[in-house]
Amino acid sequence: MKRFKCIVAYDGTQFNGFQIQQNQRTVQGEIQKALKKVHKGEEIIIQASGRTDTNVHANGQAIHFDTTLSLTSEQWKRALNTQLPSDVFIKKVEEVSEDFHARYNVERKEYRYAIWNHKDEDVFRRHYHYHYPYQLNIELMKEALQHFVGTYDFTSFCSAKTEKENKVRTIYSATLEEVNQEIVISLVGSGFLHNMVRIIIGTLVEIGNGRREMHSIKEALNGANRKLAGKTAPPHGLVLWEVNYNN
């Protein structure tokens, strides 16, 4: 038995999230369907670094699977991409040790969120940017973003339905770049709770449009109450950019 890790990119527009669901099109479902074809009908279950929601994209999602087939990493890449639909692509395959786990060995993740801050919609960005047509104070948003760097209880910044008891996470770095009215926010952290990035983005937008005071971020982090943070930004601006491992 061999274990392989794959780096996967996908356009989330036509998917009902990553995790497999009955009678729904999912990224996991498509990858497992491809693996089943390569394995001549044998069901192969993949493990991922984490889930992404409906309409969320990935540049560097990581998965692993076990197999008895004797294919090289390059053969696996070709075989899977031949079977996968055009909105999923295996970027890299490598053999890993049996104790590697795509979820439990994660050291850090990077998410990026894109905002199109122009009065007019751009049809070529509509699936990949949150269109916000009103004025934003970029410098204020940059300042606000630094309040999230560090180790905090992010209860206020995750979905109220989040089941995890421990909601303490560490944000290692947070940056905002704005070029020609395209805003890209990058967050690198130890891990992210359900909707955490999107709620941080929604809060930043409220800072940028003047509807929220800067001090409210610390109050939300200390208050551990979802109602203290901003709205959840739309999913389609979000990309799971990269996953890094400690082995």
C-alpha positions in Angstrom: 0.0 0.0 0.0 1.3 3.4 -1.0 0.1 6.9 0.1 0.1 9.9 -2.2 -0.4 13.6 -1.6 -2.0 15.8 -4.2 -2.1 19.5 -4.6 -5.5 20.4 -6.1 -6.8 23.5 -7.8 -10.5 24.0 -8.4 -13.1 26.6 -9.5 -15.8 26.3 -6.9 -18.5 28.1 -8.9 -20.3 24.9 -10.0 -19.7 22.9 -6.8 -21.7 22.5 -3.6 -18.5 22.7 -1.6 -15.6 20.3 -1.2 -17.1 17.6 1.1 -19.0 14.8 -0.5 -22.8 15.0 -0.3 -25.5 12.7 -1.6 -27.0 13.9 -4.9 -24.8 17.0 -5.0 -21.8 17.9 -7.1 -18.7 18.2 -4.9 -15.0 18.4 -5.4 -14.4 15.3 -3.2 -17.0 13.5 -5.2 -15.3 14.3 -8.5 -11.9 13.3 -7.3 -13.1 10.0 -5.8 -15.0 9.3 -9.1 -11.8 9.7 -11.0 -9.9 7.5 -8.5 -12.6 4.8 -8.9 -12.2 4.8 -12.6 -8.4 4.4 -12.4 -8.9 1.6 -9.8 -11.3 -0.2 -12.1 -14.3 0.2 -9.8 -12.7 0.1 -6.4 -13.9 2.9 -4.1 -11.0 5.1 -2.8 -11.7 7.6 -0.1 -9.6 10.8 0.0 -8.6 12.9 3.0 -8.3 16.7 2.6 -6.6 19.5 4.6 -10.1 20.8 5.2 -13.5 21.7 3.7 -14.4 24.6 1.5 -17.9 25.9 1.1 -20.1 26.2 -1.9 -18.6 28.7 -4.5 -15.2 28.9 -2.6 -12.2 28.2 -4.8 -8.8 26.6 -4.3 -5.3 27.2 -5.7 -3.6 24.7 -3.4 -5.9 22.4 -1.6 -4.1 19.3 -0.3 -5.4 15.7 -0.2 -4.1 12.2 0.3 -5.2 8.8 -0.7 -3.9 5.2 -0.3 -3.5 2.8 -3.2 -2.2 -0.6 -4.1 -1.5 0.4 -7.7 2.1 0.8 -8.9 1.9 4.2 -10.6 4.6 7.0 -10.3 3.7 10.4 -9.2 3.7 11.8 -12.7 1.5 8.8 -13.9 -1.0 9.6 -11.2 -1.1 13.2 -12.2 -1.8 12.4 -15.8 -4.3 9.6 -15.0 -6.4 11.7 -12.6 -6.4 14.9 -14.8 -7.5 12.7 -17.7 -10.6 11.7 -15.7 -11.4 14.9 -13.9 -13.7 17.7 -15.2 -12.2 21.0 -16.5 -12.9 22.8 -13.2 -10.6 20.6 -11.1 -6.9 20.1 -11.8 -4.3 18.1 -10.0 -1.2 20.4 -9.9 1.2 18.0 -8.2 1.4 14.4 -6.9 4.1 13.1 -4.5 4.5 9.8 -2.6 4.5 10.4 1.2 5.0 8.3 4.3 2.2 6.3 5.7 2.0 8.5 8.8 1.3 11.6 6.7 -2.2 13.0 7.0 -3.5 15.8 4.8 -5.6 17.2 7.7 -3.8 16.4 10.9 -0.3 17.4 9.8 -1.2 20.9 8.6 1.2 23.5 10.0 -0.4 26.6 8.4 -2.8 27.7 5.7 -3.1 30.7 3.5 -6.4 32.1 2.3 -6.8 35.0 -0.1 -9.9 37.1 -0.6 -10.5 39.4 -3.6 -12.8 42.5 -3.7 -13.6 44.4 -6.9 -14.0 47.9 -5.5 -15.4 49.6 -8.6 -18.8 51.2 -9.2 -19.3 48.9 -12.2 -19.5 45.1 -12.1 -16.9 43.2 -14.2 -18.4 40.2 -15.8 -15.0 38.4 -15.9 -14.6 38.8 -12.2 -18.1 38.0 -11.0 -17.3 34.4 -9.9 -14.0 35.3 -8.2 -14.4 38.8 -6.6 -16.8 40.3 -4.2 -18.1 43.3 -6.0 -18.3 46.3 -3.6 -19.2 49.4 -5.5 -18.8 52.0 -2.7 -15.8 53.9 -1.4 -13.5 52.2 1.1 -10.8 53.6 3.3 -7.9 51.3 2.3 -5.5 52.6 4.9 -8.0 52.1 7.7 -8.6 48.6 6.5 -4.9 47.8 6.5 -4.6 49.1 10.1 -7.7 47.1 11.2 -6.3 43.9 9.6 -3.3 43.9 12.0 -5.6 43.6 15.0 -6.3 40.0 13.9 -2.6 39.0 13.9 -1.8 36.9 17.0 -3.5 34.1 19.0 -7.1 34.7 19.9 -10.4 33.0 20.6 -12.2 33.5 17.2 -15.7 32.6 18.5 -17.0 36.0 17.3 -15.5 35.4 13.9 -16.9 32.0 13.0 -20.3 30.6 12.1 -22.6 30.2 15.1 -23.1 26.6 14.0 -19.4 25.8 14.4 -19.1 22.6 16.4 -15.5 22.8 17.5 -15.1 23.5 21.2 -11.6 25.0 20.9 -11.9 28.1 18.8 -8.5 29.5 19.5 -6.4 30.0 16.4 -3.2 31.9 15.5 -3.0 34.3 12.6 0.7 34.6 11.6 0.4 37.3 9.0 -2.3 39.5 7.4 -1.8 41.7 4.4 -3.9 43.9 2.1 -2.9 45.0 -1.4 -4.9 47.3 -3.6 -4.1 47.8 -7.3 -6.4 49.5 -9.8 -9.4 49.0 -7.5 -8.8 45.3 -7.0 -8.2 44.5 -3.3 -6.6 41.2 -2.3 -6.4 40.3 1.4 -4.2 37.4 2.5 -4.4 35.6 5.8 -1.9 33.0 6.9 -2.8 31.0 10.1 -2.5 27.8 12.0 -6.1 27.0 10.9 -9.4 28.6 10.2 -12.9 28.0 11.6 -16.0 27.8 9.5 -16.6 31.2 7.8 -13.8 32.7 9.8 -12.1 34.4 6.8 -15.3 35.6 5.3 -16.4 37.2 8.7 -13.1 38.9 9.1 -13.5 40.3 5.6 -17.0 41.4 6.3 -15.8 43.2 9.4 -13.0 44.9 7.5 -15.4 46.2 4.9 -17.5 47.7 7.7 -14.4 49.4 9.0 -13.5 50.6 5.5 -17.0 52.1 4.8 -17.1 53.9 8.2 -20.0 51.8 9.7 -17.8 50.2 12.3 -15.2 51.6 14.8 -11.7 50.2 15.0 -12.0 49.4 18.7 -14.9 47.0 18.0 -12.4 44.4 16.7 -10.8 43.9 20.1 -14.2 44.0 21.7 -15.4 41.2 19.4 -12.3 39.1 20.0 -12.7 39.5 23.7 -16.5 39.1 23.7 -16.7 35.6 22.1 -20.1 36.4 20.5 -20.9 36.2 16.8 -23.2 39.2 17.0 -20.2 41.4 17.8 -18.5 40.9 14.5 -19.4 42.0 11.0 -21.4 40.3 8.3 -20.2 37.3 6.4 -18.7 38.3 3.1 -19.8 36.3 0.0 -18.1 33.0 -0.7 -17.0 33.5 -4.3 -14.2 36.0 -3.4 -12.4 33.3 -1.3 -9.5 31.1 -2.4 -7.7 28.5 -0.3 -4.3 29.5 -1.6 -1.8 27.2 0.0 -1.4 24.5 2.7 1.9 23.9 4.4 3.0 20.9 6.4 5.3 20.2 9.2 6.8 17.1 7.7 
